[in-house]
């Protein structure tokens, strides 16, 4: 089924791909969160709060969070520019994500933990450009605040006599992130940062079927 998850019917979007990419983001973010001891590679609202607290407390945490934010934005820029240059914007963006995650996993295998986090953060920034259209992101894949707001609004609409099941796509998108994060947290004790190889393979597969 294709829906416009933003609630604005500007184009038909393959929602099943969005669910998969949301799970991928949760998987990578959980791995990064554990490896970094409480920082995020995809959820920049959390890093913004960490940066603010770090500034007030004059701790190195502020610099770490700020660095992750800048890296994420660079990933968005990279994904957007390369996506525009490709013949198939969505597939090109997915290939960028797969390439960056492969680089991250390879760096993890070589023992370069910091460089691994940089590459993974770039990948998460680039992932948000997969559903870019006319310079605007149609579906946010690595952050769920807006999705949960839409979920609440659609539930309220259903209770008020509106469309009964309009809230389900938003719930599934959030659940995708949750399930992916659970999987990432479960794999980290077993594989460490090398669990990113799983994410790289999944991203490549999604690019193939996009």
VENDA-V755644 format. One record per residue. RES is the residue in one small letter. PHI is phi in whole degrees, 0 to 359 (NA if undefined). OMEGA is omega in whole degrees, -180 to 180 (NA if undefined). NEAR is the number of other ideal C-beta (glycine too) atoms within 10 Angstrom. Layout:
res->[RES/RES]
phi->[PHI/PHI]
omega->[OMEGA/OMEGA]
near->[NEAR/NEAR]
This chain:
res->[x/x/x/x/x/x/x/x/x/x/x/x/x/x/x/x/x/x/x/x/x/x/x/x/x/x/x/x/x/x/x/x/x/x/x/x/x/x/x/x/x/x/x/x/x/x/x/x/x/x/x/x/x/x/x/x/x/x/x/x/x/x/x/x/x/x/x/x/x/x/x/x/x/x/x/x/x/x/x/x/x/x/x/x/x/x/x/x/x/x/x/x/x/x/x/x/x/x/x/x/x/x/x/x/x/x/x/x/x/x/x/x/x/x/x/x/x/x/x/x/x/x/x/x/x/x/x/x/x/x/x/x/x/x/x/x/x/x/x/x/x/x/x/x/x/x/x/x/x/x/x/x/x/x/x/x/x/x/x/x/x/x/x/x/x/x/x/x/x/x/x/x/x/x/x/x/x/x/x/x/x/x/x/x/x/x/x/x/x/x/x/x/x/x/x/x/x/x/x/x/x/x/x/x/x/x/x/x/x/x]
phi->[NA/252/218/266/293/291/91/251/279/265/195/274/240/287/294/296/293/297/299/296/289/296/296/299/297/297/300/293/294/296/298/296/300/292/297/270/70/115/248/245/256/228/260/280/296/297/293/296/296/298/296/297/296/297/296/295/276/56/247/292/301/297/290/299/297/297/297/294/297/299/298/300/297/299/297/299/299/298/297/292/293/291/298/292/283/278/291/245/304/295/294/297/298/295/294/298/299/298/295/294/292/295/297/300/294/296/296/296/296/272/90/266/296/295/295/299/295/299/295/294/292/301/297/291/295/295/301/289/262/299/255/281/215/53/79/237/279/276/225/279/256/247/218/238/300/297/296/291/298/298/301/299/296/290/296/299/298/296/294/271/102/277/300/291/247/294/277/298/302/289/297/294/295/295/298/302/299/298/297/298/294/299/296/296/295/286/278/301/298/273/239/65/293/291/297/294/300/297/297/296/295/297/297/295/295/294/295/294/265/302]
omega->[178/177/172/-173/178/-177/178/-174/180/179/176/-177/179/-173/179/176/178/178/-179/-179/175/177/178/179/178/179/-178/-177/179/178/179/-179/-180/-178/-177/178/174/174/-175/174/178/-176/-172/174/178/178/178/176/178/179/-179/179/179/178/-179/-178/-179/-179/-180/180/179/180/179/-179/180/179/178/179/180/-180/179/180/176/177/176/180/-179/-180/-179/-178/-180/177/179/-178/-178/179/177/-173/-175/-179/178/179/178/177/176/179/-180/180/-179/178/176/177/179/-179/179/178/177/179/180/177/179/-172/-177/178/177/-179/178/-178/179/179/174/-180/-180/175/-180/-179/-178/178/-179/-179/177/178/-179/177/-179/178/-179/179/174/-173/-175/178/-169/-179/179/179/179/175/178/178/179/179/-179/175/178/178/178/179/-179/178/179/-179/-170/-170/-177/-177/-173/180/-180/177/-179/178/177/179/177/178/-179/-179/178/180/177/179/179/179/180/-177/-175/179/-178/-173/-176/-180/178/173/178/174/178/179/-179/180/179/180/178/179/179/178/-179/-176/-174/NA]
near->[8/11/17/16/22/18/13/9/9/11/12/10/21/16/17/13/19/22/21/19/27/28/24/29/29/27/27/32/25/25/30/25/20/16/20/19/8/11/20/25/31/30/22/23/12/17/24/15/11/22/21/13/13/18/14/9/10/8/12/9/18/17/12/19/25/17/17/28/19/12/19/24/14/15/27/19/14/18/27/20/13/17/21/13/9/14/6/12/19/20/17/20/26/27/21/27/33/22/19/26/28/19/19/30/23/17/21/24/14/10/9/15/14/11/15/26/25/21/24/30/31/27/31/31/29/30/27/25/26/28/24/19/13/7/7/10/15/17/24/18/29/22/20/23/10/14/23/14/12/21/20/12/15/21/16/11/14/15/10/7/7/13/9/11/9/17/20/15/22/23/16/18/25/18/15/23/26/15/16/24/21/14/19/25/17/12/19/20/9/8/14/16/22/18/24/34/18/19/28/23/14/20/28/16/13/20/20/11/11/16]
